[in-house]
Amino acid sequence: MLFWLIAASLTLIVTVCVVAPLFRRGPRDAVARERHDAEVYRAQLSELDADLVRGVVRPEDAVGARAEIGRRLLRAAGETGDAASPPRRARTAAAAGLTVALLLPVGTFLFYDRAGSPEIPDQPFASREPEAAPATSLATVLAEVERRLAASPDDGRGWSLVAPIYLQSGQSEKAVVAFRNALRLAPATAQAQAGLGEALVQQADGIVTPEAEAAFREALSLDPQWPPARFYLALQLSQGGRLPEARDAWSALIAASPADAPWLTIARAALADATSRLAGEPPSAAHPGPSAADVAAAQDLAPDDRNAMIEGMVSQLAARLQTAPNDVEGWKRLMRSYTVLGDVDAARAAKGRAEAAFPPGSRERGEIEAFAGGLGWVEPEKTSDR
């Protein structure tokens, strides 16, 4: 109710201010002004006659001046007569102004009563929460960056921005191209060099190739403590069977890593594997790949870190089985790991390599086939003829 009282008072004040000038000047004011003008012109004629008698004005000049003053006097006298009654135009303008001044607030109140919300409480700026920025999907950002790079292929900053996105989304070929362009067009960093190495490892299905090793060593030349480069170089030593060097590399990485580093689980498992194998234990006892406990522990990590951990273990196990294919438990772990990662094609390929490692009808091959059948991606008819 207070709102309406304040609004009505303000509207009334504004309406009076708008309408008052229309009625401020009436016919009497106009007549008084015109009569004053006529008296002034008559006084000028008397003064002109006096000047002519005194000889101040020449007769020929007095004739012209008397004619001009007489013309003004006649016009003033005519306007005085017309001002006795207000012109129709003035009356029309006043009526129109009054109508607008009255109808406008009435119409405004009627409109606000239907379309407005006077019952909503005030919202001071100090208490308002900032509006959230519109959400932008990663695909939209990626498409925009790709569009800019197509128009400006020498934009090193753009390549540096898009390369990690390709790597995290598993687009290894695009990631390799993006990192190489970033390193060519922008100053080299340990992060970019290690990113190129990771993309090359991803492209090689988890194997640290010589080209990837060169990229990681270049990263360490820029930052000797860069963890991803140290991790993959240690993994490369394990994959190559250089166990003493791998043990030392894993030990150094673990000692230099924070307690919550996501790669510690892999590093500790790899260190235990290298230590056990150097002690002469069989490969299956050396913990060569992710166990069920490892996979369960990985569920507490972020999705990217969890996949990176499992993929690192899987690549290490796959490389190990190439040199020691008679490890039945290792093949089971490899198939299960690929299944956890959702890579059914890799799991089937691992099953094929495992079957090739054992003769038909052997106990080991039977275990491989039975285990694969329990994973849910092997059709029964394909396993029944084995």
C-alpha positions as CSV (number, residue, x, y, z in Angstrom):
1,M,0.0,0.0,0.0
2,L,2.9,2.4,0.8
3,F,4.2,1.9,-2.7
4,W,0.9,2.9,-4.3
5,L,0.7,6.1,-2.0
6,I,4.2,7.1,-3.0
7,A,3.6,6.4,-6.7
8,A,0.3,8.4,-6.6
9,S,1.8,11.4,-4.9
10,L,4.7,11.6,-7.3
11,T,2.4,11.2,-10.3
12,L,0.2,14.0,-9.0
13,I,3.1,16.3,-8.5
14,V,4.4,15.6,-12.0
15,T,0.9,16.1,-13.5
16,V,0.5,19.5,-11.8
17,C,3.9,20.6,-13.1
18,V,3.0,19.6,-16.6
19,V,-0.5,21.1,-16.7
20,A,0.1,24.3,-14.8
21,P,1.9,26.1,-17.6
22,L,-1.0,25.6,-19.9
23,F,-3.2,27.8,-17.7
24,R,-0.7,30.2,-16.3
25,R,-1.3,32.9,-19.0
26,G,-4.9,34.0,-19.7
27,P,-6.6,36.5,-22.0
28,R,-6.3,39.3,-19.5
29,D,-2.6,39.0,-19.4
30,A,-2.5,39.2,-23.2
31,V,-4.8,42.3,-23.3
32,A,-2.7,44.1,-20.6
33,R,0.5,43.5,-22.5
34,E,-0.9,44.7,-25.8
35,R,-2.4,47.8,-24.3
36,H,0.9,48.6,-22.7
37,D,2.6,48.4,-26.2
38,A,-0.1,50.7,-27.6
39,E,0.6,53.3,-24.9
40,V,4.3,53.1,-25.6
41,Y,3.8,53.8,-29.3
42,R,1.4,56.8,-28.6
43,A,4.1,58.2,-26.3
44,Q,6.6,57.9,-29.1
45,L,4.4,59.8,-31.5
46,S,4.0,62.7,-28.9
47,E,7.8,62.7,-28.5
48,L,8.3,62.8,-32.2
49,D,6.0,65.9,-32.6
50,A,7.9,67.6,-29.8
51,D,11.2,66.9,-31.4
52,L,9.9,68.3,-34.7
53,V,8.8,71.6,-33.0
54,R,12.2,72.0,-31.4
55,G,13.9,71.3,-34.7
56,V,15.7,68.3,-33.4
57,V,14.3,66.1,-36.3
58,R,14.0,67.2,-39.9
59,P,10.5,67.2,-41.4
60,E,11.4,64.6,-44.0
61,D,12.8,62.2,-41.3
62,A,9.8,62.8,-39.1
63,V,7.4,61.6,-41.8
64,G,9.1,58.2,-42.1
65,A,9.4,57.8,-38.3
66,R,5.7,58.7,-37.8
67,A,4.6,56.2,-40.4
68,E,6.6,53.3,-38.8
69,I,5.3,54.2,-35.3
70,G,1.8,54.4,-36.6
71,R,2.1,51.0,-38.2
72,R,3.2,49.4,-35.0
73,L,0.4,51.2,-33.1
74,L,-2.2,49.9,-35.4
75,R,-0.9,46.3,-35.1
76,A,-0.8,46.6,-31.3
77,A,-4.4,47.9,-31.3
78,G,-5.5,45.0,-33.5
79,E,-3.9,42.4,-31.3
80,T,-5.5,43.9,-28.3
81,G,-8.9,43.4,-29.8
82,D,-8.1,39.8,-30.8
83,A,-6.8,39.0,-27.3
84,A,-10.1,39.8,-25.8
85,S,-11.1,36.2,-26.5
86,P,-8.6,33.3,-26.4
87,P,-7.7,31.8,-29.8
88,R,-9.2,28.4,-30.7
89,R,-5.7,26.9,-31.2
90,A,-4.7,27.8,-27.6
91,R,-7.9,26.3,-26.2
92,T,-7.3,23.1,-28.2
93,A,-3.7,22.8,-27.1
94,A,-4.6,23.3,-23.5
95,A,-7.4,20.7,-23.7
96,A,-5.0,18.2,-25.3
97,G,-2.3,18.8,-22.7
98,L,-4.8,18.3,-19.9
99,T,-6.2,15.1,-21.4
100,V,-2.7,13.6,-21.9
101,A,-1.6,14.6,-18.4
102,L,-4.6,12.9,-16.8
103,L,-4.9,9.8,-19.0
104,L,-1.1,9.0,-18.9
105,P,-0.9,8.2,-15.2
106,V,-4.3,6.4,-15.2
107,G,-3.2,4.2,-18.1
108,T,0.2,3.6,-16.4
109,F,-1.4,2.4,-13.2
110,L,-3.8,0.1,-15.1
111,F,-1.0,-1.4,-17.1
112,Y,1.2,-1.9,-14.0
113,D,-1.7,-3.4,-12.0
114,R,-2.0,-6.1,-14.7
115,A,1.6,-6.7,-15.8
116,G,3.7,-5.5,-12.8
117,S,4.5,-7.2,-9.6
118,P,4.4,-4.6,-6.8
119,E,4.3,-7.3,-4.1
120,I,7.9,-8.5,-4.9
121,P,10.3,-7.3,-2.2
122,D,13.2,-5.0,-2.8
123,Q,16.5,-6.5,-4.1
124,P,19.4,-4.3,-3.0
125,F,22.5,-4.6,-5.2
126,A,24.6,-5.5,-2.2
127,S,22.6,-8.6,-1.4
128,R,22.2,-9.8,-5.0
129,E,24.3,-12.8,-6.0
130,P,26.3,-12.4,-9.2
131,E,24.8,-14.0,-12.2
132,A,26.4,-17.2,-13.2
133,A,28.2,-17.1,-16.6
134,P,26.6,-19.2,-19.3
135,A,28.0,-22.7,-19.3
136,T,30.2,-23.4,-22.3
137,S,30.8,-27.0,-23.2
138,L,34.3,-28.3,-24.0
139,A,33.2,-29.3,-27.5
140,T,32.1,-25.7,-28.1
141,V,35.5,-24.3,-26.9
142,L,37.4,-26.9,-28.9
143,A,35.4,-26.1,-32.1
144,E,36.0,-22.4,-31.6
145,V,39.8,-22.9,-31.2
146,E,39.9,-25.2,-34.2
147,R,38.1,-22.6,-36.2
148,R,40.7,-20.0,-35.2
149,L,43.6,-22.3,-35.9
150,A,42.2,-23.0,-39.4
151,A,42.3,-19.3,-40.1
152,S,45.6,-18.7,-38.3
153,P,47.7,-21.9,-38.4
154,D,50.7,-20.1,-37.0
155,D,49.0,-19.3,-33.7
156,G,51.3,-21.0,-31.2
157,R,49.2,-20.1,-28.2
158,G,46.2,-21.7,-29.8
159,W,48.0,-24.9,-30.5
160,S,49.3,-24.9,-26.8
161,L,45.7,-24.5,-25.7
162,V,44.2,-27.3,-27.8
163,A,46.9,-29.9,-27.4
164,P,46.2,-31.0,-23.8
165,I,42.5,-31.2,-24.7
166,Y,43.2,-33.6,-27.5
167,L,45.4,-35.6,-25.1
168,Q,42.9,-35.9,-22.4
169,S,40.1,-36.8,-24.8
170,G,42.2,-39.7,-26.3
171,Q,42.7,-38.1,-29.7
172,S,46.4,-39.0,-29.7
173,E,47.1,-38.3,-33.4
174,K,45.7,-34.7,-33.2
175,A,47.5,-34.3,-29.9
176,V,50.8,-35.2,-31.4
177,V,50.3,-32.7,-34.3
178,A,49.1,-30.0,-31.8
179,F,52.1,-30.4,-29.5
180,R,54.6,-30.3,-32.3
181,N,53.1,-27.2,-33.7
182,A,53.1,-25.6,-30.3
183,L,56.8,-26.4,-29.8
184,R,57.6,-25.1,-33.3
185,L,55.7,-21.8,-32.9
186,A,56.1,-21.0,-29.2
187,P,58.9,-21.2,-26.6
188,A,59.5,-24.8,-25.6
189,T,58.4,-25.8,-22.1
190,A,58.8,-29.0,-20.0
191,Q,55.0,-29.3,-20.0
192,A,54.7,-29.2,-23.8
193,Q,57.6,-31.6,-24.3
194,A,56.2,-34.1,-21.8
195,G,52.8,-33.6,-23.4
196,L,54.2,-34.6,-26.8
197,G,55.8,-37.7,-25.2
198,E,52.5,-38.7,-23.5
199,A,50.7,-38.3,-26.8
200,L,53.2,-40.5,-28.6
201,V,52.9,-43.1,-25.8
202,Q,49.1,-43.0,-26.1
203,Q,49.4,-43.4,-29.9
204,A,51.6,-46.5,-29.4
205,D,49.1,-48.2,-27.0
206,G,51.1,-47.5,-23.9
207,I,54.6,-48.3,-25.1
208,V,57.3,-45.7,-24.5
209,T,58.8,-45.5,-28.0
210,P,62.3,-44.0,-28.7
211,E,60.6,-40.9,-30.1
212,A,58.6,-40.5,-26.9
213,E,61.7,-41.1,-24.8
214,A,63.5,-38.3,-26.7
215,A,60.6,-35.9,-25.9
216,F,60.7,-36.8,-22.2
217,R,64.4,-36.3,-22.0
218,E,64.0,-32.9,-23.7
219,A,61.4,-32.1,-21.0
220,L,63.9,-33.0,-18.3
221,S,66.5,-30.8,-19.9
222,L,64.1,-27.9,-19.3
223,D,63.0,-29.0,-15.9
224,P,64.9,-31.9,-14.3
225,Q,62.2,-32.6,-11.7
226,W,59.2,-32.7,-14.1
227,P,57.2,-35.7,-12.7
228,P,55.4,-36.9,-15.9
229,A,58.7,-37.1,-17.8
230,R,60.4,-39.0,-14.9
231,F,57.4,-41.3,-14.7
232,Y,57.4,-42.4,-18.3
233,L,61.2,-42.7,-18.5
234,A,61.0,-45.1,-15.5
235,L,58.2,-47.0,-17.3
236,Q,60.3,-47.2,-20.4
237,L,63.1,-48.9,-18.3
238,S,60.6,-51.4,-16.9
239,Q,59.2,-52.1,-20.3
240,G,62.7,-52.7,-21.7
241,G,63.6,-55.1,-18.9
242,R,66.4,-52.9,-17.5
243,L,65.4,-53.8,-14.0
244,P,68.3,-52.2,-11.9
245,E,67.8,-48.9,-13.6
246,A,64.1,-49.1,-13.4
247,R,64.2,-49.9,-9.7
248,D,66.4,-46.8,-9.1
249,A,64.2,-44.6,-11.3
250,W,61.0,-45.7,-9.5
251,S,62.6,-45.2,-6.1
252,A,63.8,-41.7,-6.9
253,L,60.3,-40.7,-8.3
254,I,58.5,-42.0,-5.2
255,A,60.9,-40.2,-2.9
256,A,60.4,-36.9,-4.8
257,S,56.6,-37.2,-5.1
258,P,53.9,-35.6,-2.9
259,A,52.0,-38.1,-0.7
260,D,48.8,-37.6,-2.7
261,A,50.4,-37.9,-6.1
262,P,48.1,-39.9,-8.4
263,W,51.0,-41.8,-10.0
264,L,52.3,-43.2,-6.7
265,T,50.2,-46.4,-6.9
266,I,51.8,-47.3,-10.2
267,A,55.2,-46.3,-9.2
268,R,55.1,-48.4,-6.0
269,A,53.7,-51.4,-7.9
270,A,56.4,-51.0,-10.6
271,L,59.1,-50.7,-7.9
272,A,57.8,-53.9,-6.2
273,D,57.8,-55.7,-9.5
274,A,61.4,-54.7,-10.4
275,T,62.6,-55.6,-6.9
276,S,60.9,-59.0,-6.9
277,R,62.2,-59.9,-10.4
278,L,65.7,-58.9,-9.4
279,A,65.3,-61.2,-6.4
280,G,64.5,-64.1,-8.8
281,E,60.7,-64.4,-8.0
282,P,58.4,-65.6,-10.9
283,P,56.7,-62.9,-12.9
284,S,53.2,-63.6,-11.6
285,A,54.5,-63.0,-8.0
286,A,56.1,-59.8,-9.1
287,H,52.8,-58.0,-9.4
288,P,53.3,-57.2,-13.1
289,G,49.9,-55.5,-13.6
290,P,46.8,-54.1,-11.9
291,S,45.1,-56.5,-9.5
292,A,41.5,-56.3,-8.4
293,A,42.7,-54.3,-5.3
294,D,44.6,-51.9,-7.5
295,V,41.6,-51.3,-9.7
296,A,39.3,-50.8,-6.6
297,A,41.8,-48.3,-5.1
298,A,41.8,-46.4,-8.4
299,Q,38.1,-45.7,-8.0
300,D,38.9,-43.0,-5.4
301,L,40.8,-41.0,-7.9
302,A,39.5,-38.5,-10.4
303,P,38.4,-40.1,-13.7
304,D,41.4,-38.8,-15.7
305,D,43.9,-39.9,-12.9
306,R,42.2,-43.2,-12.5
307,N,42.4,-44.0,-16.3
308,A,46.0,-42.8,-16.4
309,M,46.9,-45.1,-13.5
310,I,45.2,-48.2,-15.0
311,E,46.6,-47.5,-18.5
312,G,50.1,-47.2,-17.1
313,M,49.8,-50.5,-15.3
314,V,48.3,-52.1,-18.4
315,S,51.0,-50.9,-20.7
316,Q,53.6,-52.2,-18.4
317,L,51.9,-55.6,-18.1
318,A,51.4,-55.8,-21.9
319,A,55.1,-55.2,-22.5
320,R,56.1,-57.7,-19.9
321,L,53.9,-60.4,-21.4
322,Q,55.7,-60.0,-24.7
323,T,58.9,-61.2,-23.2
324,A,57.2,-63.7,-20.8
325,P,54.1,-65.0,-22.6
326,N,53.8,-68.1,-20.3
327,D,52.2,-66.1,-17.5
328,V,48.6,-67.3,-17.3
329,E,47.7,-65.0,-14.4
330,G,49.3,-62.0,-16.3
331,W,47.1,-62.6,-19.4
332,K,44.0,-62.8,-17.1
333,R,44.9,-59.5,-15.5
334,L,45.5,-57.9,-18.9
335,M,42.2,-59.0,-20.3
336,R,40.4,-57.8,-17.1
337,S,42.2,-54.4,-17.2
338,Y,41.2,-53.8,-20.8
339,T,37.6,-54.7,-19.9
340,V,37.7,-52.2,-17.0
341,L,38.9,-49.5,-19.4
342,G,36.1,-50.4,-21.8
343,D,38.5,-51.4,-24.6
344,V,36.9,-54.7,-25.7
345,D,38.9,-54.9,-28.9
346,A,42.1,-54.8,-27.0
347,A,40.8,-57.4,-24.6
348,R,40.0,-59.7,-27.5
349,A,43.4,-59.1,-29.0
350,A,45.0,-60.0,-25.7
351,K,42.9,-63.2,-25.6
352,G,44.2,-64.1,-29.0
353,R,47.8,-63.6,-28.0
354,A,47.3,-65.5,-24.8
355,E,45.8,-68.5,-26.7
356,A,48.7,-68.4,-29.2
357,A,51.1,-68.7,-26.2
358,F,49.7,-72.1,-25.2
359,P,49.0,-75.3,-27.2
360,P,45.4,-76.3,-27.9
361,G,43.9,-78.5,-25.2
362,S,46.4,-77.4,-22.6
363,R,45.2,-76.5,-19.1
364,E,46.6,-73.0,-19.4
365,R,44.6,-72.3,-22.6
366,G,41.5,-73.7,-21.0
367,E,41.9,-71.3,-18.1
368,I,42.3,-68.4,-20.5
369,E,39.2,-69.3,-22.5
370,A,37.1,-69.8,-19.3
371,F,38.3,-66.6,-17.8
372,A,37.5,-64.6,-21.0
373,G,34.1,-66.2,-21.2
374,G,33.3,-64.8,-17.8
375,L,34.1,-61.3,-18.8
376,G,31.0,-61.0,-20.9
377,W,32.3,-60.0,-24.3
378,V,33.1,-63.5,-25.7
379,E,30.2,-65.2,-27.6
380,P,29.6,-68.8,-26.3
381,E,29.8,-70.3,-29.7
382,K,33.3,-69.0,-30.2
383,T,34.5,-70.7,-27.0
384,S,32.7,-74.0,-27.3
385,D,34.9,-75.5,-30.1
386,R,38.1,-74.9,-28.2
